Amino acid sequence: MASEAQSGLLGDFLLEAQERLGRLENLLLAAAEDGEADAGAVAEIKLQLHTLKGNSGIVGLRELQSLAHELEDLAESLDTAAPELEKLLHGVDRFRQSLPRPAEGGAAKAARGEGAADPDASIRVAFSSLDALVDLLGEVVIHRNQLVDALERHRGELAAAGFRAQELAAVQRASELLGGTLDRLREGVMTLRMVPLRTLFRSLARLVHDESARAGKEARFETRGGDTPLDKALLELSSEALGHLVRNAVIHGLETPEERRRAGKGEGLVRLSAEVDAREVKIDVLDDGGGIRKDAIAAEAARRGMPLAAGEDPLSLLFLPGFSTLASADLSAGRGVGLAAVRDAVARRGGQIEVFSEEGVGTLFRLRLPLSVSITRVLLLASDGEDYVLPLFSVVESVELTPAKVNEINGALVLSWRGGLIPLVDLGHCFGTSAVRRRAGRAVVIEVRNAFRAVAVDRVHGIREVVVRSLDELAGEHPGIAGTTILGDGRPVLILDAMGLMELSPFAVEPAAGRPA
């Protein structure tokens, strides 16, 4: 019993220490940007360090207690004209790295009252416990879907077996009430797993500070939308992707102080902003640097034997594997490095990445992520006897496919849609389940990075709520496939990837052997 209490005390200390270290880092970064710390900030820094020292002693971590004491001595310089800000920042890093690792892998505030003044307004719950709860909820969703489908399939048989219409209506009503309650439970559980994006802002602010100092550049970091919630499962992905984009913005986006002065610009700006709507979370990384020269990208692509298609945005080439601008000084060398990996990682989670740039003005990268990666709403499609599901956030609409709406241009199919033409890919033909491309059935129009494409299928069965499962590593990666799920009747089906579908060819291809694994 004593060991359990000691373990709980250590867990509380670790979580509180991380919060206090984050607060310290924010105060020191603000002082570094302003060139000095005001009296209130100095007092707060000293208080946080003193508390860390005392708490470290309470849980018996003597080395951390001594380190906090060293930092307290350094903090005395904040009252002088030459504060030791960089040494204090490095001391915060040392303290954070010296923290022992908890057995459960960390805990977090589960309630939305995180940071509230009333300590009784929230509780601390291990993320592993929340993950297990979400997994159980996913199983319940699958069973609910099985119940709904079974009722629909066997309604006639139940009536023939003697069930009265009133009894069947009562069962149907109970099923609907169960579904409504489960929806509310799902929303509540997923809310618990949501983490405010401001938890990432602190590390990104430090990244901007360190990279700008290393590159000899002047940059300030602004954030907006820190309260925007993000599924914890997406937090690690966002941290890696945003870290890459923010680092690129400082190193390759912003000009040197001399170049900015010649251009009539002041201190460089890197801004991270986020917002959420009913469909997705949008996170923007903007810099006010020199922008990206599209003509230079096109020239580099031509040199590599990768000419642009008619109407294709040159910036899209930045996301191609192996495309690098290191050889071109005009492109701020390195802008494209790693972007393919970022795009692929985002796509695997059902998201998208876009880029917009204006020469001399700056560059904007936009991440578009689903609200949740565990349970999502999808469109159920049928093609050549196979069922697939497509996440709804990428779907614009479903239209009837008729021969009159389909044209062929240089071997590629296009669909007449809203007064224009968009590429048309046949899902079964691309996946090897059909030898010919269909010109009748349904066409599902999808949008990725402001580009549209139609996907030809046989039928659209409607909207479902499904549990997302990743593909087994042994299955490898397949264009247009993001994962798997289980339908209400117990059948496993593939989850389509909108970005991968955009890359499928609208031209006739040799059919592959069978459906994708």
ABEGO torsion letter per residue (X at the ends): XAAAAAAAAAAAAAAAAAAAAAAAAAAAAAAAAAGBBBAAAAAAAAAAAAAAAAAAAAAGBAAAAAAAAAAAAAAAAAABABBBAAAAAAAAAAAAAABBBBAAGEBBBABAABGBABAAABBBBBAAAAAAAAAAAAAAAAAAAAAAAAAAAAAAAAAAAGBBAAAAAAAAAAAAAAAAAAAAAAAAAAAAABBBAAAAAAAAAAAAAAAAAAAGBBBBBBBBGAABBBBAAAAAAAAAAAAAAAAAAAAAABBBAAAAAAAGBBBBBBBBBBBBBAABBBBBBBBABAEBBAAAAAAAAAAAGBBBBBGBBAAAAAABBGBBAAABAAAGBGAABGAAAAAAAAAAAGBBBBBBBBBGAEBBBBBBBBABAABBBBBBBBBGGBBBBBBAAABABBBBBBAAABBBBGGBBBBBBGGBBBBBBBAAAAAGABABBBABEBBBBBBBGGBBBBBBBABBAEBBBBBBBBBBAAAEBBBGBAEBBBBAAGBBBBBBBAAAAAABBABBBBBBBEBBX
